[in-house]
Amino acid sequence: MLIATADNGSPAEDAPSLPLTGPAAPAVRPATGTTSPDTAQRWWRDAVIYQVYVRSFLDSTGDGIGDLAGVRTGLPYLKKLGVDGIWLSPFYPSPQHDHGYDVADYRDVDPVYGDLAEFDLLVADAHRLGLKVLLDIVPNHCSSEHPWFRAALKDGPGSEARALFHFADGRGTDGELPPNNWRAMFGGPAWSRVTEADGTAGQWYLHMFTPEQPDLNWRNPAVPADFDEVLRFWLDRGVDGFRIDVAAGLFKHPELPDSPDPSADERTRDSVNPLAWNQPEVHQVWRDWRALCEEYTARDGRDRLLVGEVSVRTPSEQAAYVRPDELHQAFFFHLLTARWDVDTFRTVISEALTDIAGTGSTVTWVLNNHDQVRTVTRYATEPSSGPSGLGPARARAAALLMLALPGAAYIYQGEELGLPEVVDLPDEVLTDPIFHRTGSRQHIRDGCRVPLPWSGHASPFGFTAGTDAARPWLPQPEWFADHATDRALADTRSFWHLYREGLQLRRSLPQLGEGTLRWLPSPPQVLAFERGDGLVCAINFGTEPVTAPAPGAPLLASGDCPTGTLPGSTAAWWMHAPGSASVPAPR
């Protein structure tokens, strides 16, 4: 297995000063809010964070499941790649009905992933390498095996334990119907009926994902009080912040009324039901969590980050979550879900920089994660289990575009290897609860969670240790050999080197999280912009080459890019000496 290698790369130097000709569009910049110098220097504002799906990163024990010791072994690889930190998927004790997003104990490590001592070593090693560590926190729901929920089943209706969740009597003659018509995001009714201690059919409880993930009642003061202690537990162990699962959740409409479109969440696999998500009370939680983080920051001057999974309809709604006293950042999913189209990309980027950056935060760009089809497959002209069509070229171009945008960025493991989605996993190996609750392969997430290939020509591709090691928890296809890390490091034209060079150049620029962006005149299928620090980025969404928006050879390109030309499905960077200040874009 190749983990750490000699570092012989360097960012481009002495970039030429390139004149820009022709009229330019007004700058896209915050329309409201200001950023103080000390805020501008905070690490999270322009950080590039690598998402580690622990179960699939690297297995140190030979049981076929990735673990914290494996993550620790891989830290030099991530440092060499050039990221600023890692976000760890849930590793807490869990029955694994949703691979850790059903938490049974928020203050410990599941034995399959290690223990608290191993976690402490991981944090210490990461900090020695200059890498931040973010944890995934799941406050909307817990596991049905959490002690609170077990007590709720035992103690019965009207108990303090049941008040920690959403228990309600059913409708119908004998309470045989759910309390309302809501449907769960992962399929089926959002309510399950319990059997009471005396053996009779009893109340119903709410679960917006699966029955094994009961939603917590955040209107009960015991719930926020306990999470306050959970955050302190991990902050005291040195973590640098939290990625917050379902950050637009937590509160439900207090009357739990019927929804006019009860199947919206189930149909879209997204938080659409306005009665179950994005309730106004949630913002006070983020104010409280922000104050807690600021308390720790005041002790040592080291910023702690809150970044939310905020799935809402519009950038302006998302902006409400990143006001100066709430979350530091929220993932901008509108870029992730944008179809491969120049006008769509231009619109979502403009809206993000106007609405979100206008709060004083910076945009948190993302193209891949553990819940979405990988870009190599998503951008392909037709579905494929391997790297065919235009998918790889488009994924490379989109990555270079993302790294050029002002703000922060998150990379999902394997993205830097150009991994396609594994779309042909047999039904019998699928573990996603969406599949098991619906019987449908649509929206299943196992395909982007297959364990990483590190080395060799056959499974387990260096993922798991030992000659008698168990098979990886999800099977790896043979074509994973073409994407193994050892090959990627040896091939200077690989996805890995594109990401590394992009990260190096990005770090050499003076304005990563801040500054303006103005659109440049370009052909209809080309998106071109200049940042306030002089970086010019252009991406050709078409298939035919066009004239490059700047003279000279590019600093970096996602594919072959002859001087003066921008080929189809290609992005490139140039550097231009910063000019006069741009004017704000009209709203």
Summary of the structure (lengths in Angstrom):
residues: 587
radius of gyration: 24.1
end to end distance: 52.5
largest distance: 80.8
contacts: 2004
relative contact order: 0.14
helix: 30%
strand: 15%
